Amino acid sequence: MGVMMSLAMMATATASTNRAAVVNGKRGLPQAFLSNFACTPLTPAGAETMQRLKLETLYQVFTTILPAWLDIVESDLLTVGSVDYVVRNVDKWSLPVTNEQFMQLTVEQLLTVT
């Protein structure tokens, strides 16, 4: 319980997701899917994460932990604050001292040209 409470206290960011429906093999525009859930503030992904996921990108890649397992899949759009990120990986994350599993997202920041 102490770990869960600690993670819940660290999950100070609020996020939402959008998901594009696929109809007849065509991907539609992303629509609101999940809203107002807690996550840890995004932190830059380390080199090990980039290598493990084979992510070769010039964009910024971040990770976040969710204290609950939600219906989030790769290619969903995660919005934290007013910034959109593409979900590149969904994984289980746990501390070695507990059996509790949490959700870890690896996301890539969408950059816009102005």
TIMI-2910 file (N, C-alpha, C, CB; in pm, 1 decimal, decimal comma, always signed):
<rs>
+----------+----------+----------+----------+----------+----------+----------+----------+----------+----------+----------+----------+------+
!      n_x !      n_y !      n_z !     ca_x !     ca_y !     ca_z !      c_x !      c_y !      c_z !     cb_x !     cb_y !     cb_z ! resn !
+----------+----------+----------+----------+----------+----------+----------+----------+----------+----------+----------+----------+------+
!    +82,6 !   -118,9 !     +0,0 !     +0,0 !     +0,0 !     +0,0 !    +86,7 !   +124,8 !     +0,0 !    -93,8 !     +0,1 !   +120,1 !  Met !
!   +201,7 !   +122,8 !    +68,3 !   +288,7 !   +239,3 !    +72,2 !   +338,6 !   +279,7 !    -64,4 !   +404,9 !   +213,3 !   +161,7 !  Gly !
!   +373,5 !   +180,2 !   -147,6 !   +421,3 !   +209,5 !   -282,4 !   +309,8 !   +270,8 !   -365,2 !   +474,7 !    +82,5 !   -350,4 !  Val !
!   +189,8 !   +211,7 !   -356,6 !    +76,1 !   +263,3 !   -432,8 !    +45,8 !   +406,5 !   -392,3 !    -47,8 !   +174,9 !   -412,2 !  Met !
!    +49,9 !   +434,2 !   -261,9 !    +23,3 !   +570,5 !   -216,6 !   +132,7 !   +663,9 !   -266,5 !    +13,3 !   +576,2 !    -62,6 !  Met !
!   +258,5 !   +618,9 !   -264,4 !   +367,5 !   +702,4 !   -311,6 !   +352,1 !   +732,5 !   -459,6 !   +501,5 !   +635,2 !   -285,1 !  Ser !
!   +317,6 !   +631,0 !   -538,7 !   +300,0 !   +652,7 !   -681,7 !   +181,5 !   +744,6 !   -706,1 !   +280,7 !   +519,1 !   -755,3 !  Leu !
!    +73,5 !   +725,1 !   -632,7 !    -42,6 !   +812,4 !   -648,4 !     -6,0 !   +956,6 !   -615,6 !   -158,1 !   +765,2 !   -558,8 !  Ala !
!    +80,4 !   +976,8 !   -516,3 !   +122,1 !  +1112,3 !   -480,7 !   +213,4 !  +1172,2 !   -588,0 !   +193,6 !  +1111,8 !   -345,1 !  Met !
!   +289,5 !  +1088,5 !   -658,6 !   +378,0 !  +1137,6 !   -763,9 !   +303,0 !  +1161,6 !   -895,0 !   +491,4 !  +1038,9 !   -786,7 !  Met !
!   +185,4 !  +1103,2 !   -909,8 !   +106,5 !  +1119,1 !  -1032,1 !    +31,6 !  +1251,6 !  -1026,3 !     +7,1 !  +1000,4 !  -1050,8 !  Ala !
!   +106,6 !  +1358,6 !  -1046,0 !    +51,2 !  +1493,6 !  -1028,8 !     +5,9 !  +1557,9 !  -1159,7 !   +153,8 !  +1582,3 !   -963,1 !  Thr !
!    +29,9 !  +1492,1 !  -1272,1 !    -14,2 !  +1546,4 !  -1400,8 !   -150,0 !  +1487,1 !  -1435,7 !    +89,6 !  +1516,3 !  -1513,2 !  Ala !
!   -225,8 !  +1558,6 !  -1514,5 !   -355,6 !  +1510,9 !  -1561,7 !   -347,9 !  +1495,3 !  -1712,5 !   -471,1 !  +1608,4 !  -1520,8 !  Thr !
!   -401,1 !  +1383,6 !  -1762,1 !   -390,0 !  +1353,9 !  -1904,0 !   -523,4 !  +1308,4 !  -1961,6 !   -284,0 !  +1247,6 !  -1927,4 !  Ala !
!   -526,5 !  +1301,6 !  -2093,8 !   -640,5 !  +1246,9 !  -2166,5 !   -586,8 !  +1179,5 !  -2292,9 !   -746,1 !  +1358,9 !  -2201,4 !  Ser !
!   -670,9 !  +1100,1 !  -2357,2 !   -628,7 !  +1036,3 !  -2481,7 !   -731,4 !  +1058,5 !  -2590,6 !   -605,6 !   +886,8 !  -2460,9 !  Thr !
!   -683,3 !  +1050,3 !  -2711,9 !   -766,1 !  +1047,6 !  -2831,8 !   -727,9 !   +922,6 !  -2908,3 !   -747,8 !  +1177,3 !  -2919,4 !  Asn !
!   -826,0 !   +862,6 !  -2973,8 !   -800,5 !   +741,2 !  -3051,4 !   -872,3 !   +752,5 !  -3185,1 !   -846,9 !   +613,8 !  -2974,0 !  Arg !
!   -801,5 !   +713,5 !  -3289,7 !   -859,6 !   +713,5 !  -3423,3 !   -924,6 !   +578,4 !  -3449,7 !   -752,3 !   +744,8 !  -3530,6 !  Ala !
!  -1048,0 !   +581,1 !  -3496,8 !  -1116,8 !   +457,9 !  -3533,2 !  -1071,4 !   +415,1 !  -3673,0 !  -1271,8 !   +476,7 !  -3528,0 !  Ala !
!  -1064,9 !   +284,7 !  -3692,9 !  -1032,5 !   +231,5 !  -3825,0 !  -1159,8 !   +168,6 !  -3880,8 !   -914,0 !   +126,7 !  -3818,5 !  Val !
!  -1205,7 !   +222,2 !  -3994,6 !  -1327,2 !   +174,0 !  -4058,1 !  -1293,5 !   +136,7 !  -4201,8 !  -1441,0 !   +281,1 !  -4052,4 !  Val !
!  -1326,1 !    +15,2 !  -4238,8 !  -1296,3 !    -35,4 !  -4373,6 !  -1149,1 !    -17,5 !  -4408,3 !  -1383,3 !    +35,8 !  -4477,9 !  Asn !
!  -1063,2 !    -38,0 !  -4310,1 !   -919,9 !    -29,5 !  -4334,2 !   -864,2 !   +111,4 !  -4339,3 !   -888,1 !    -97,2 !  -4459,9 !  Gly !
!   -949,4 !   +211,2 !  -4319,1 !   -904,3 !   +350,0 !  -4323,0 !   -908,8 !   +410,1 !  -4183,3 !   -990,6 !   +433,0 !  -4420,2 !  Lys !
!   -801,2 !   +477,1 !  -4149,9 !   -789,9 !   +540,7 !  -4018,6 !   -860,0 !   +676,5 !  -4022,7 !   -640,1 !   +556,8 !  -3976,8 !  Arg !
!   -950,0 !   +698,1 !  -3927,8 !  -1021,6 !   +824,9 !  -3919,7 !   -947,1 !   +925,4 !  -3833,9 !  -1161,3 !   +803,3 !  -3864,3 !  Gly !
!  -1009,2 !  +1037,7 !  -3809,8 !   -951,3 !  +1140,1 !  -3723,9 !   -962,5 !  +1096,6 !  -3578,3 !  -1020,9 !  +1276,6 !  -3745,9 !  Leu !
!   -862,1 !  +1129,4 !  -3497,9 !   -868,7 !  +1092,9 !  -3355,5 !   -987,4 !  +1159,5 !  -3286,1 !   -738,2 !  +1131,8 !  -3284,4 !  Pro !
!  -1054,0 !  +1081,8 !  -3201,5 !  -1167,5 !  +1129,1 !  -3123,4 !  -1135,3 !  +1112,9 !  -2974,9 !  -1297,8 !  +1051,9 !  -3161,2 !  Gln !
!  -1194,3 !  +1196,7 !  -2892,0 !  -1174,3 !  +1186,6 !  -2746,8 !  -1206,5 !  +1044,4 !  -2701,7 !  -1263,0 !  +1290,2 !  -2670,3 !  Ala !
!  -1119,5 !   +988,1 !  -2615,6 !  -1138,7 !   +850,2 !  -2570,1 !  -1141,0 !   +843,4 !  -2417,5 !  -1027,5 !   +759,2 !  -2625,6 !  Phe !
!  -1029,7 !   +873,4 !  -2351,3 !  -1023,6 !   +877,0 !  -2205,1 !   -993,3 !  +1020,2 !  -2161,9 !   -915,3 !   +777,5 !  -2149,9 !  Leu !
!  -1042,0 !  +1057,9 !  -2045,7 !  -1014,4 !  +1194,3 !  -2000,5 !   -989,7 !  +1198,9 !  -1850,2 !  -1130,4 !  +1286,9 !  -2037,1 !  Ser !
!   -915,2 !  +1301,1 !  -1812,1 !   -896,4 !  +1336,4 !  -1672,6 !   -842,1 !  +1222,8 !  -1585,6 !  -1025,4 !  +1383,2 !  -1616,8 !  Asn !
!   -730,8 !  +1160,3 !  -1628,5 !   -668,3 !  +1058,4 !  -1545,3 !   -529,0 !  +1104,7 !  -1503,7 !   -661,0 !   +922,9 !  -1620,2 !  Phe !
!   -481,3 !  +1049,6 !  -1394,3 !   -353,7 !  +1091,3 !  -1335,6 !   -237,3 !  +1013,4 !  -1396,1 !   -356,1 !  +1072,3 !  -1183,4 !  Ala !
!   -124,5 !  +1083,4 !  -1407,0 !     +1,1 !  +1019,7 !  -1448,3 !   +115,0 !  +1099,3 !  -1385,3 !    +15,1 !  +1013,9 !  -1606,4 !  Cys !
!   +232,7 !  +1039,2 !  -1385,5 !   +348,6 !  +1113,8 !  -1336,5 !   +387,6 !  +1216,7 !  -1442,1 !   +468,6 !  +1018,2 !  -1304,0 !  Thr !
!   +452,5 !  +1325,4 !  -1402,5 !   +500,3 !  +1420,2 !  -1502,4 !   +592,6 !  +1348,6 !  -1601,2 !   +573,7 !  +1538,8 !  -1434,8 !  Pro !
!   +585,5 !  +1388,2 !  -1726,7 !   +668,3 !  +1324,4 !  -1827,7 !   +815,6 !  +1351,8 !  -1802,3 !   +629,0 !  +1372,2 !  -1966,9 !  Leu !
!   +897,5 !  +1246,6 !  -1819,2 !  +1042,4 !  +1260,5 !  -1804,9 !  +1107,1 !  +1209,9 !  -1933,5 !  +1095,9 !  +1181,9 !  -1679,3 !  Thr !
!  +1219,8 !  +1268,2 !  -1972,6 !  +1285,4 !  +1223,5 !  -2095,5 !  +1321,0 !  +1074,8 !  -2087,8 !  +1411,9 !  +1307,0 !  -2122,0 !  Pro !
!  +1297,5 !  +1004,9 !  -2197,6 !  +1332,6 !   +862,8 !  -2204,5 !  +1483,5 !   +849,3 !  -2211,6 !  +1265,6 !   +793,9 !  -2326,8 !  Ala !
!  +1535,5 !   +750,1 !  -2143,6 !  +1679,3 !   +726,0 !  -2144,7 !  +1723,7 !   +649,0 !  -2267,8 !  +1720,2 !   +651,1 !  -2020,5 !  Gly !
!  +1853,5 !   +641,0 !  -2286,6 !  +1911,3 !   +570,8 !  -2401,6 !  +1871,6 !   +423,2 !  -2401,9 !  +2064,5 !   +584,0 !  -2400,8 !  Ala !
!  +1864,3 !   +360,7 !  -2283,0 !  +1826,5 !   +218,9 !  -2275,1 !  +1685,8 !   +198,7 !  -2329,7 !  +1835,0 !   +167,8 !  -2129,3 !  Glu !
!  +1593,9 !   +286,6 !  -2293,8 !  +1456,1 !   +276,9 !  -2343,7 !  +1453,2 !   +292,8 !  -2494,6 !  +1366,4 !   +383,2 !  -2277,5 !  Thr !
!  +1526,7 !   +389,3 !  -2545,7 !  +1530,3 !   +414,1 !  -2690,1 !  +1583,9 !   +291,2 !  -2764,2 !  +1617,6 !   +538,1 !  -2721,7 !  Met !
!  +1689,1 !   +228,8 !  -2710,5 !  +1747,0 !   +110,7 !  -2774,6 !  +1654,2 !     -9,8 !  -2764,3 !  +1882,2 !    +77,5 !  -2712,0 !  Gln !
!  +1597,3 !    -30,5 !  -2646,8 !  +1509,1 !   -146,2 !  -2625,7 !  +1388,7 !   -141,8 !  -2718,2 !  +1462,3 !   -151,9 !  -2480,2 !  Arg !
!  +1333,8 !    -22,0 !  -2739,1 !  +1215,5 !     -7,4 !  -2823,7 !  +1251,4 !    +15,9 !  -2970,3 !  +1130,1 !   +107,1 !  -2773,4 !  Leu !
!  +1382,6 !    +24,6 !  -2997,8 !  +1430,8 !    +50,3 !  -3134,4 !  +1369,1 !   +178,5 !  -3191,2 !  +1398,0 !    -69,4 !  -3226,4 !  Lys !
!  +1365,6 !   +281,9 !  -3107,4 !  +1312,0 !   +411,1 !  -3150,4 !  +1425,6 !   +495,9 !  -3205,8 !  +1240,5 !   +484,5 !  -3032,9 !  Leu !
!  +1418,4 !   +524,6 !  -3332,6 !  +1514,4 !   +614,1 !  -3395,1 !  +1435,2 !   +735,1 !  -3443,9 !  +1593,4 !   +543,4 !  -3513,1 !  Glu !
!  +1444,4 !   +841,6 !  -3371,2 !  +1363,7 !   +958,6 !  -3401,9 !  +1439,3 !  +1084,7 !  -3366,1 !  +1229,9 !   +953,5 !  -3327,9 !  Thr !
!  +1407,4 !  +1190,0 !  -3434,5 !  +1463,4 !  +1320,8 !  -3401,7 !  +1373,6 !  +1395,0 !  -3304,1 !  +1483,6 !  +1404,1 !  -3528,5 !  Leu !
!  +1255,6 !  +1339,4 !  -3278,2 !  +1160,6 !  +1402,1 !  -3187,8 !  +1194,1 !  +1367,8 !  -3043,7 !  +1017,9 !  +1358,8 !  -3221,2 !  Tyr !
!  +1137,2 !  +1441,8 !  -2951,8 !  +1160,2 !  +1416,7 !  -2810,3 !  +1073,6 !  +1300,8 !  -2763,5 !  +1131,3 !  +1542,7 !  -2727,1 !  Gln !
!  +1134,6 !  +1209,6 !  -2685,7 !  +1064,5 !  +1092,0 !  -2634,8 !  +1064,5 !  +1098,8 !  -2482,3 !  +1131,1 !   +959,3 !  -2685,5 !  Val !
!   +947,9 !  +1069,3 !  -2423,9 !   +929,0 !  +1078,7 !  -2279,3 !   +864,6 !   +951,1 !  -2227,0 !   +842,6 !  +1201,5 !  -2243,1 !  Phe !
!   +870,3 !   +932,9 !  -2096,0 !   +797,7 !   +824,6 !  -2030,9 !   +713,3 !   +882,4 !  -1918,0 !   +895,4 !   +716,0 !  -1977,2 !  Thr !
!   +608,1 !   +810,6 !  -1885,7 !   +522,5 !   +845,6 !  -1773,0 !   +466,5 !   +716,7 !  -1714,3 !   +407,5 !   +942,5 !  -1816,5 !  Thr !
!   +434,0 !   +720,3 !  -1586,9 !   +376,4 !   +605,0 !  -1516,5 !   +234,5 !   +640,6 !  -1473,7 !   +463,7 !   +564,1 !  -1392,3 !  Ile !
!   +142,9 !   +546,8 !  -1493,2 !     +4,4 !   +563,4 !  -1449,5 !    -20,5 !   +469,1 !  -1332,8 !    -96,2 !   +535,9 !  -1566,3 !  Leu !
!    -83,5 !   +516,6 !  -1225,7 !   -109,1 !   +430,0 !  -1110,4 !   -221,0 !   +329,4 !  -1134,9 !   -143,2 !   +514,0 !   -990,2 !  Pro !
!   -285,4 !   +334,4 !  -1250,1 !   -392,6 !   +239,5 !  -1284,0 !   -370,7 !   +191,7 !  -1427,2 !   -535,1 !   +305,3 !  -1267,8 !  Ala !
!   -417,0 !    +70,0 !  -1456,2 !   -405,7 !    +16,7 !  -1592,1 !   -529,5 !    +61,9 !  -1668,7 !   -392,0 !   -141,2 !  -1592,5 !  Trp !
!   -508,3 !   +136,8 !  -1776,5 !   -618,9 !   +190,9 !  -1855,3 !   -613,4 !   +137,8 !  -1998,2 !   -615,2 !   +345,0 !  -1855,3 !  Leu !
!   -720,1 !   +157,9 !  -2072,5 !   -728,0 !   +113,3 !  -2211,6 !   -655,0 !   +215,0 !  -2299,8 !   -877,4 !    +96,3 !  -2257,2 !  Asp !
!   -522,2 !   +206,1 !  -2300,2 !   -437,5 !   +291,8 !  -2382,7 !   -352,2 !   +199,3 !  -2468,4 !   -348,3 !   +389,2 !  -2294,9 !  Ile !
!   -346,1 !   +228,0 !  -2597,5 !   -271,6 !   +143,1 !  -2690,1 !   -174,4 !   +228,4 !  -2771,7 !   -368,2 !    +65,7 !  -2783,9 !  Val !
!    -77,5 !   +160,2 !  -2833,0 !    +16,2 !   +229,6 !  -2921,0 !    -61,7 !   +301,2 !  -3030,7 !   +119,1 !   +130,4 !  -2982,2 !  Glu !
!    -17,7 !   +418,6 !  -3063,0 !    -74,2 !   +510,5 !  -3163,5 !   -184,6 !   +599,9 !  -3107,4 !   -129,1 !   +431,2 !  -3280,6 !  Ser !
!   -230,7 !   +576,7 !  -2983,8 !   -321,9 !   +673,5 !  -2922,3 !   -247,5 !   +806,1 !  -2908,1 !   -374,3 !   +622,7 !  -2782,7 !  Asp !
!   -321,8 !   +914,4 !  -2899,5 !   -262,9 !  +1043,9 !  -2868,4 !   -285,4 !  +1072,4 !  -2721,4 !   -323,1 !  +1156,7 !  -2956,9 !  Leu !
!   -178,1 !  +1099,6 !  -2650,2 !   -183,6 !  +1135,9 !  -2508,9 !   -166,3 !  +1286,5 !  -2500,9 !    -73,6 !  +1060,5 !  -2424,6 !  Leu !
!   -256,0 !  +1353,0 !  -2430,4 !   -245,4 !  +1497,1 !  -2410,7 !   -220,3 !  +1524,4 !  -2263,9 !   -373,1 !  +1570,3 !  -2459,4 !  Thr !
!   -110,6 !  +1594,2 !  -2236,9 !    -76,5 !  +1636,6 !  -2101,8 !    -60,4 !  +1787,3 !  -2108,7 !    +54,5 !  +1565,3 !  -2047,2 !  Val !
!   -140,2 !  +1859,2 !  -2027,9 !   -144,4 !  +2004,3 !  -2043,7 !   -208,5 !  +2032,3 !  -2179,0 !     -0,3 !  +2069,0 !  -2033,1 !  Gly !
!   -143,3 !  +2108,6 !  -2260,9 !   -195,7 !  +2134,4 !  -2395,4 !   -105,3 !  +2073,6 !  -2502,3 !   -210,8 !  +2285,4 !  -2418,9 !  Ser !
!    -19,5 !  +1979,8 !  -2462,4 !    +76,8 !  +1920,4 !  -2554,6 !    +34,3 !  +1777,9 !  -2589,2 !   +219,2 !  +1921,4 !  -2493,6 !  Val !
!    +39,4 !  +1745,1 !  -2718,5 !     +3,3 !  +1611,7 !  -2766,5 !   +128,0 !  +1526,0 !  -2787,0 !    -76,6 !  +1621,5 !  -2897,6 !  Asp !
!   +114,6 !  +1398,9 !  -2753,9 !   +221,3 !  +1300,9 !  -2769,3 !   +161,5 !  +1175,2 !  -2831,8 !   +289,8 !  +1269,0 !  -2631,8 !  Tyr !
!   +237,5 !  +1108,5 !  -2917,9 !   +194,8 !   +980,8 !  -2974,3 !   +246,3 !   +869,9 !  -2883,3 !   +246,8 !   +962,4 !  -3121,6 !  Val !
!   +158,6 !   +778,1 !  -2843,4 !   +199,6 !   +664,9 !  -2760,9 !   +276,3 !   +567,6 !  -2849,7 !    +75,9 !   +595,1 !  -2693,3 !  Val !
!   +402,6 !   +544,0 !  -2815,7 !   +489,2 !   +454,6 !  -2893,1 !   +503,4 !   +317,3 !  -2828,5 !   +626,3 !   +517,1 !  -2910,1 !  Arg !
!   +479,4 !   +309,9 !  -2696,0 !   +491,3 !   +181,5 !  -2627,9 !   +408,8 !   +183,8 !  -2500,8 !   +638,7 !   +148,9 !  -2596,3 !  Asn !
!   +344,8 !    +71,6 !  -2472,3 !   +269,1 !    +51,6 !  -2348,8 !   +330,4 !    -69,5 !  -2280,6 !   +113,7 !    +31,6 !  -2375,9 !  Val !
!   +367,7 !    -54,7 !  -2154,9 !   +437,3 !   -162,8 !  -2086,1 !   +395,0 !   -167,7 !  -1940,3 !   +589,5 !   -145,4 !  -2097,3 !  Asp !
!   +423,2 !   -280,8 !  -1876,8 !   +401,4 !   -293,8 !  -1733,1 !   +526,8 !   -244,3 !  -1662,4 !   +368,0 !   -442,0 !  -1692,9 !  Lys !
!   +506,1 !   -184,0 !  -1548,5 !   +617,1 !   -132,1 !  -1468,3 !   +588,9 !   -167,2 !  -1323,4 !   +635,2 !    +23,2 !  -1486,9 !  Trp !
!   +690,2 !   -216,0 !  -1254,7 !   +672,2 !   -246,3 !  -1112,9 !   +802,9 !   -223,6 !  -1039,3 !   +622,9 !   -391,5 !  -1092,8 !  Ser !
!   +789,7 !   -201,6 !   -910,6 !   +906,8 !   -190,4 !   -825,0 !   +946,8 !   -330,4 !   -781,0 !   +879,0 !    -98,1 !   -702,0 !  Leu !
!  +1076,3 !   -356,5 !   -768,0 !  +1120,4 !   -490,8 !   -728,7 !  +1066,5 !   -536,9 !   -593,4 !  +1269,9 !   -495,0 !   -725,4 !  Pro !
!  +1029,1 !   -445,2 !   -505,8 !   +987,2 !   -483,3 !   -370,1 !   +839,5 !   -519,2 !   -360,0 !  +1017,1 !   -371,1 !   -274,6 !  Val !
!   +764,4 !   -500,6 !   -468,5 !   +620,6 !   -529,5 !   -463,1 !   +578,4 !   -611,2 !   -583,9 !   +538,9 !   -399,2 !   -456,1 !  Thr !
!   +458,3 !   -662,5 !   -578,7 !   +399,8 !   -730,8 !   -693,9 !   +303,3 !   -640,4 !   -768,6 !   +328,3 !   -857,7 !   -649,7 !  Asn !
!   +285,2 !   -519,6 !   -720,4 !   +193,2 !   -427,9 !   -786,0 !   +248,4 !   -386,6 !   -922,0 !   +168,0 !   -304,1 !   -698,1 !  Glu !
!   +161,6 !   -389,8 !  -1022,9 !   +203,4 !   -349,0 !  -1156,2 !   +131,8 !   -221,0 !  -1194,4 !   +175,6 !   -460,0 !  -1259,5 !  Gln !
!   +207,4 !   -135,8 !  -1259,1 !   +156,1 !     -8,4 !  -1304,1 !   +174,7 !     -0,3 !  -1454,8 !   +226,7 !   +109,6 !  -1231,8 !  Phe !
!   +120,9 !   +100,7 !  -1515,8 !   +129,8 !   +118,1 !  -1660,1 !   +236,6 !   +221,5 !  -1692,2 !     -6,6 !   +160,2 !  -1719,2 !  Met !
!   +329,2 !   +185,4 !  -1781,0 !   +431,3 !   +279,6 !  -1825,8 !   +408,1 !   +308,7 !  -1973,3 !   +575,4 !   +223,6 !  -1801,6 !  Gln !
!   +401,4 !   +436,5 !  -2006,6 !   +386,0 !   +478,2 !  -2145,3 !   +514,3 !   +544,7 !  -2192,6 !   +265,5 !   +573,9 !  -2161,5 !  Leu !
!   +556,4 !   +511,3 !  -2311,5 !   +664,4 !   +582,8 !  -2378,8 !   +598,0 !   +659,2 !  -2492,0 !   +778,8 !   +484,8 !  -2431,6 !  Thr !
!   +619,1 !   +789,2 !  -2493,1 !   +548,9 !   +875,6 !  -2588,2 !   +648,5 !   +963,8 !  -2664,0 !   +444,4 !   +963,3 !  -2515,0 !  Val !
!   +605,6 !  +1005,0 !  -2782,5 !   +687,4 !  +1092,5 !  -2865,2 !   +611,8 !  +1222,5 !  -2886,1 !   +722,7 !  +1025,5 !  -3001,5 !  Glu !
!   +679,0 !  +1332,9 !  -2860,0 !   +613,0 !  +1462,3 !  -2871,3 !   +588,1 !  +1496,3 !  -3018,1 !   +697,3 !  +1572,3 !  -2804,2 !  Gln !
!   +467,6 !  +1539,3 !  -3046,7 !   +434,2 !  +1586,4 !  -3180,3 !   +486,9 !  +1728,4 !  -3193,7 !   +280,0 !  +1580,0 !  -3206,7 !  Leu !
!   +563,2 !  +1750,8 !  -3294,1 !   +614,5 !  +1886,2 !  -3318,1 !   +536,8 !  +1948,3 !  -3431,3 !   +766,3 !  +1884,9 !  -3350,5 !  Leu !
!   +500,8 !  +2073,1 !  -3415,0 !   +427,1 !  +2142,9 !  -3518,8 !   +514,7 !  +2248,1 !  -3581,9 !   +299,8 !  +2205,7 !  -3462,8 !  Thr !
!   +496,2 !  +2268,8 !  -3708,9 !   +571,3 !  +2369,5 !  -3781,9 !   +488,0 !  +2496,7 !  -3781,7 !   +604,8 !  +2322,7 !  -3928,1 !  Val !
!   +550,8 !  +2605,6 !  -3739,0 !   +477,3 !  +2732,6 !  -3736,0 !   +534,8 !  +2830,5 !  -3834,8 !   +479,4 !  +2793,2 !  -3596,4 !  Thr !
+----------+----------+----------+----------+----------+----------+----------+----------+----------+----------+----------+----------+------+
</rs>
